[in-house]
Amino acid sequence: MNALVTGANGFVGSHLVEGLLRGGARVRCLVRPTSDLHWLEGLGIEVQRGSLMDVAWLREAVRGVDVVFHVAAATKAVSREGFFKANTETTAKLLAGCEAAGMPRVVFVSSQAAAGPSDGLRPKTEQDPSTPLTAYGESKLQAELLVQRYAHVAEAVIVRPPVVYGPRDRDVLVLFRYVARGLCPVLGRGPRLLSIVHVADLVEGLVLAATSAQAPGNVYFVCNDQPVEWGGFADAIAAAMGRKCIKLHVPEALAAPIAMLSELAARMGKRPPLLSREKVREMRQRFWVCANSKAKADLGFVAKISVEEGIRQTLAWYKAHGWL
């Protein structure tokens, strides 16, 4: 397989590159001119630097590959427009480059945010209506529609991961650091259930999406079999650390004002906010649960890494690299 990976220097992208190489693929990585390639050093890959807004460059970069994994995305942005430029417009440009370069299979890494929260404990499926709550989710859903349009003339697959964790991840690292201090921040009271996936299992799902004969034209949730409860996930981290953590319940009424202050500070500094009102809107939902039954049936996907094992691996990596 000749594979091309956008966002190859990031958390998911770098793990995907390693997984493809283990499977014998030849890998070309598309990265920005200023990207840090620390996780890609010494891997024997081809690196091309450029802009995902440049269709002519993309056409040449895509030429000769069998599969394009579109991983690059912005999960934080200064404005609503920033999300659509980084997630929707770049997807449109990449697909245009693919069409001009021979129409390889495209595996688009979307997000559970594009689908929106689940209706109670009933897991959301790929057939359910999409109800994104944020500009990020909307931008990923609009990108999905572009990929589906491409799928009318070539092979394309959409994969929607939920919360992804594992070595090199900086988002869930925040919870690990709180737990290391003996705390677990929880918005409001009552259980909050969410689907998760270890990055190694996600990589397996992406490779299956690239190689399965049944995959083209489909959307798949790739996640663990069972959701986790947020407080229970923190307790599992605490157990791996050999310590206890106290639940710090943040009143929901305080979340929006705190987010407004965060947005104001970010606007003054011209950077994405650490916490936004849209993020609070997502956090207020009690159920972010999705089903992996379609990925199991079509792709043969199996989530192999238990939450406990995934936490142990991640904790060991954080410690070894001085992140904790």
C-alpha positions as CSV (number, residue, x, y, z in Angstrom):
1,M,0.0,0.0,0.0
2,N,1.2,3.5,-0.8
3,A,-0.4,5.7,1.8
4,L,-0.6,9.5,2.3
5,V,-1.3,10.9,5.7
6,T,-2.2,14.5,6.5
7,G,-1.6,15.7,10.0
8,A,1.0,13.0,10.3
9,N,3.0,14.8,13.0
10,G,0.1,15.0,15.4
11,F,-1.1,12.6,18.1
12,V,-3.3,10.3,16.0
13,G,-1.4,10.9,12.8
14,S,2.0,9.8,14.1
15,H,0.5,6.6,15.6
16,L,-1.2,5.9,12.3
17,V,2.1,6.4,10.4
18,E,3.8,3.9,12.7
19,G,0.9,1.4,12.3
20,L,1.1,1.7,8.5
21,L,4.8,1.1,8.5
22,R,4.5,-2.0,10.6
23,G,2.0,-3.3,8.1
24,G,4.6,-2.8,5.3
25,A,3.1,0.3,3.7
26,R,5.1,3.1,2.1
27,V,4.1,6.3,3.7
28,R,4.1,9.9,2.5
29,C,3.4,12.6,5.1
30,L,1.9,16.0,4.4
31,V,2.8,18.6,7.0
32,R,2.8,22.3,7.3
33,P,6.2,24.1,6.6
34,T,6.5,24.9,10.4
35,S,5.4,21.5,11.7
36,D,7.5,19.8,14.4
37,L,8.4,16.3,13.1
38,H,9.7,15.0,16.5
39,W,7.5,11.9,16.5
40,L,8.4,11.0,12.8
41,E,12.1,11.1,13.1
42,G,14.0,8.1,11.8
43,L,10.8,6.3,10.5
44,G,11.9,6.1,6.9
45,I,9.0,8.1,5.5
46,E,8.6,10.6,2.7
47,V,7.8,14.1,4.0
48,Q,6.2,16.8,1.9
49,R,5.7,20.3,3.4
50,G,3.0,22.6,2.1
51,S,-0.5,24.0,2.6
52,L,-3.7,22.0,2.5
53,M,-5.2,25.1,0.9
54,D,-3.0,24.7,-2.2
55,V,-4.8,22.4,-4.7
56,A,-2.0,22.3,-7.2
57,W,0.5,21.2,-4.5
58,L,-2.0,18.7,-3.2
59,R,-2.5,17.2,-6.7
60,E,1.2,16.4,-7.0
61,A,1.5,15.3,-3.4
62,V,-1.4,12.8,-3.8
63,R,-0.2,11.4,-7.2
64,G,0.8,7.8,-7.0
65,V,-0.8,6.9,-3.7
66,D,-3.5,4.3,-3.1
67,V,-5.1,5.6,0.1
68,V,-5.3,9.1,1.6
69,F,-5.8,9.3,5.3
70,H,-7.1,12.8,6.1
71,V,-6.2,13.2,9.8
72,A,-5.3,16.9,9.9
73,A,-7.9,19.0,11.8
74,A,-8.3,21.9,14.2
75,T,-10.1,21.1,17.5
76,K,-9.5,24.6,18.8
77,A,-9.9,27.9,16.9
78,V,-10.1,31.6,17.5
79,S,-13.4,31.9,15.7
80,R,-16.2,29.9,14.1
81,E,-14.8,30.7,10.7
82,G,-11.5,29.3,11.8
83,F,-13.0,25.8,12.3
84,F,-14.6,25.8,8.9
85,K,-11.4,27.0,7.2
86,A,-9.3,24.4,9.0
87,N,-11.7,21.5,8.8
88,T,-14.1,22.0,5.9
89,E,-12.3,24.1,3.4
90,T,-9.1,22.1,3.6
91,T,-11.1,18.9,3.1
92,A,-12.6,20.4,-0.1
93,K,-9.1,21.3,-1.4
94,L,-7.7,17.9,-0.6
95,L,-10.6,16.1,-2.3
96,A,-10.1,18.3,-5.4
97,G,-6.5,17.3,-5.4
98,C,-7.5,13.7,-5.1
99,E,-9.9,14.0,-8.1
100,A,-7.1,15.5,-10.2
101,A,-4.5,12.9,-9.2
102,G,-6.4,9.7,-9.9
103,M,-9.0,9.4,-7.2
104,P,-7.4,7.2,-4.5
105,R,-9.5,5.8,-1.6
106,V,-9.9,8.5,1.1
107,V,-10.3,7.6,4.8
108,F,-11.6,10.8,6.5
109,V,-11.0,11.0,10.3
110,S,-14.1,12.9,11.5
111,S,-15.3,13.0,15.1
112,Q,-18.2,12.0,17.3
113,A,-18.8,15.7,17.7
114,A,-20.1,15.7,14.1
115,A,-22.8,13.2,15.2
116,G,-23.7,14.9,18.5
117,P,-24.6,13.4,21.9
118,S,-26.6,10.2,22.3
119,D,-30.2,10.0,23.4
120,G,-29.6,8.7,26.9
121,L,-27.9,5.3,27.3
122,R,-29.0,4.2,23.8
123,P,-25.7,4.4,21.8
124,K,-25.8,6.6,18.8
125,T,-25.5,4.7,15.5
126,E,-24.4,5.8,12.0
127,Q,-28.0,5.8,10.9
128,D,-29.1,8.4,13.5
129,P,-29.5,12.1,12.6
130,S,-26.5,14.2,13.2
131,T,-26.9,16.9,15.8
132,P,-23.6,18.7,16.4
133,L,-23.5,21.2,19.2
134,T,-20.5,23.2,18.3
135,A,-18.8,24.9,15.4
136,Y,-16.1,22.2,15.5
137,G,-18.8,19.5,15.2
138,E,-20.6,21.4,12.4
139,S,-17.3,21.9,10.5
140,K,-16.6,18.2,10.6
141,L,-20.1,17.3,9.6
142,Q,-19.8,19.7,6.6
143,A,-16.5,18.0,5.7
144,E,-18.2,14.6,5.9
145,L,-20.8,15.8,3.3
146,L,-17.9,16.7,1.0
147,V,-16.4,13.3,1.5
148,Q,-19.7,11.6,0.8
149,R,-20.0,13.6,-2.5
150,Y,-16.5,12.3,-3.4
151,A,-17.7,8.8,-2.6
152,H,-20.1,9.0,-5.6
153,V,-17.1,9.0,-8.0
154,A,-14.4,7.2,-6.0
155,E,-13.9,5.2,-2.8
156,A,-14.2,7.0,0.5
157,V,-14.8,6.1,4.1
158,I,-15.6,8.2,7.2
159,V,-14.5,7.2,10.6
160,R,-15.9,9.0,13.7
161,P,-13.7,8.4,16.8
162,P,-15.0,9.6,20.2
163,V,-12.5,10.7,22.9
164,V,-9.1,9.3,21.9
165,Y,-6.4,8.7,24.5
166,G,-3.0,7.2,24.7
167,P,0.7,8.1,24.5
168,R,1.4,11.6,23.1
169,D,-2.2,12.8,23.8
170,R,-2.3,16.2,25.5
171,D,-6.1,16.5,26.0
172,V,-6.7,13.6,28.4
173,L,-3.3,14.5,29.9
174,V,-5.1,17.3,31.7
175,L,-7.2,14.8,33.6
176,F,-4.1,12.7,34.5
177,R,-2.5,15.8,35.9
178,Y,-5.5,16.7,38.0
179,V,-5.7,13.2,39.3
180,A,-2.0,13.3,40.1
181,R,-2.9,16.2,42.4
182,G,-5.7,14.2,44.0
183,L,-8.6,15.9,42.2
184,C,-11.1,15.1,39.5
185,P,-13.1,18.0,38.1
186,V,-16.7,17.1,37.3
187,L,-19.3,19.5,35.8
188,G,-22.5,19.3,37.9
189,R,-23.7,16.1,39.6
190,G,-24.9,12.8,38.3
191,P,-23.2,10.3,35.9
192,R,-21.7,11.4,32.6
193,L,-21.1,8.5,30.2
194,L,-18.9,8.7,27.2
195,S,-17.4,6.4,24.6
196,I,-13.6,6.3,24.3
197,V,-11.0,4.6,22.2
198,H,-7.2,3.9,22.7
199,V,-5.2,5.4,19.9
200,A,-3.8,1.9,18.9
201,D,-7.3,0.6,18.5
202,L,-8.3,3.6,16.4
203,V,-5.3,3.1,14.2
204,E,-6.4,-0.5,13.7
205,G,-9.9,0.7,12.7
206,L,-8.4,3.3,10.2
207,V,-6.3,0.6,8.5
208,L,-9.3,-1.7,8.3
209,A,-11.3,1.2,6.7
210,A,-8.5,1.6,4.1
211,T,-8.4,-2.1,3.2
212,S,-11.9,-3.5,3.6
213,A,-14.0,-4.1,0.5
214,Q,-17.2,-3.2,2.4
215,A,-16.0,0.1,3.8
216,P,-16.3,2.5,0.8
217,G,-19.3,4.8,1.0
218,N,-19.8,4.1,4.7
219,V,-19.5,5.9,8.1
220,Y,-18.2,4.1,11.1
221,F,-17.9,4.8,14.8
222,V,-14.7,3.3,16.1
223,C,-14.8,3.0,19.9
224,N,-14.6,0.6,22.9
225,D,-17.4,-1.8,23.4
226,Q,-18.6,-0.1,26.6
227,P,-18.7,3.5,27.5
228,V,-17.0,4.9,30.7
229,E,-18.3,7.1,33.4
230,W,-16.2,10.2,33.7
231,G,-15.7,9.9,37.4
232,G,-15.0,6.2,37.1
233,F,-12.4,6.9,34.4
234,A,-10.7,9.3,36.8
235,D,-10.9,6.6,39.5
236,A,-9.2,4.1,37.2
237,I,-6.4,6.6,36.6
238,A,-6.0,7.2,40.3
239,A,-5.9,3.4,40.9
240,A,-3.1,3.1,38.3
241,M,-1.2,5.9,40.2
242,G,-1.8,4.2,43.5
243,R,-3.7,7.1,45.0
244,K,-7.2,8.5,45.6
245,C,-8.9,11.4,43.9
246,I,-11.5,13.7,45.3
247,K,-14.4,14.7,42.9
248,L,-14.4,18.4,42.5
249,H,-18.0,19.2,41.4
250,V,-18.2,22.5,39.4
251,P,-21.7,24.0,39.4
252,E,-23.1,24.1,35.9
253,A,-24.2,27.7,36.5
254,L,-20.5,28.7,36.9
255,A,-19.3,27.0,33.7
256,A,-20.6,29.5,31.2
257,P,-19.2,32.6,33.0
258,I,-15.8,30.9,33.4
259,A,-15.9,30.1,29.7
260,M,-16.7,33.7,28.8
261,L,-13.7,34.9,30.7
262,S,-11.5,32.3,29.0
263,E,-12.8,33.5,25.6
264,L,-12.2,37.1,26.4
265,A,-8.6,36.4,27.5
266,A,-8.1,34.3,24.4
267,R,-9.5,37.1,22.1
268,M,-7.1,39.6,23.6
269,G,-4.2,37.2,23.1
270,K,-5.5,36.2,19.6
271,R,-5.3,32.5,20.5
272,P,-7.9,29.8,20.9
273,P,-9.6,29.7,24.4
274,L,-8.7,27.0,26.9
275,L,-12.5,26.7,27.6
276,S,-15.3,28.0,25.4
277,R,-19.0,28.3,25.9
278,E,-19.5,25.7,23.1
279,K,-17.2,23.3,24.9
280,V,-19.3,23.8,28.0
281,R,-22.4,23.0,25.9
282,E,-20.8,19.7,25.0
283,M,-19.7,19.0,28.6
284,R,-23.3,19.6,29.9
285,Q,-24.5,16.6,27.9
286,R,-24.7,13.5,30.1
287,F,-24.4,10.9,27.3
288,W,-21.8,10.8,24.5
289,V,-22.2,7.1,23.7
290,C,-21.8,5.6,20.3
291,A,-22.0,2.0,18.9
292,N,-19.2,0.1,17.2
293,S,-21.4,-2.7,15.9
294,K,-21.3,-1.6,12.3
295,A,-17.5,-1.4,12.4
296,K,-17.4,-4.9,13.9
297,A,-19.7,-6.3,11.2
298,D,-18.2,-4.6,8.2
299,L,-14.6,-4.2,9.1
300,G,-14.0,-6.9,11.6
301,F,-13.0,-4.2,14.1
302,V,-12.2,-5.3,17.7
303,A,-11.3,-3.0,20.5
304,K,-8.4,-4.9,22.0
305,I,-7.1,-2.6,24.7
306,S,-9.1,-2.5,27.9
307,V,-9.5,0.8,29.7
308,E,-7.3,-0.4,32.6
309,E,-4.5,-1.5,30.3
310,G,-4.8,1.7,28.2
311,I,-4.5,3.8,31.3
312,R,-1.4,1.9,32.5
313,Q,0.3,2.3,29.1
314,T,-0.5,6.0,28.9
315,L,0.6,6.7,32.4
316,A,3.9,4.9,31.9
317,W,4.5,6.9,28.7
318,Y,3.7,10.2,30.4
319,K,6.1,9.4,33.2
320,A,8.8,8.2,30.9
321,H,8.7,11.4,28.9
322,G,8.4,13.8,31.8
323,W,4.8,14.8,31.1
324,L,3.7,13.8,34.6
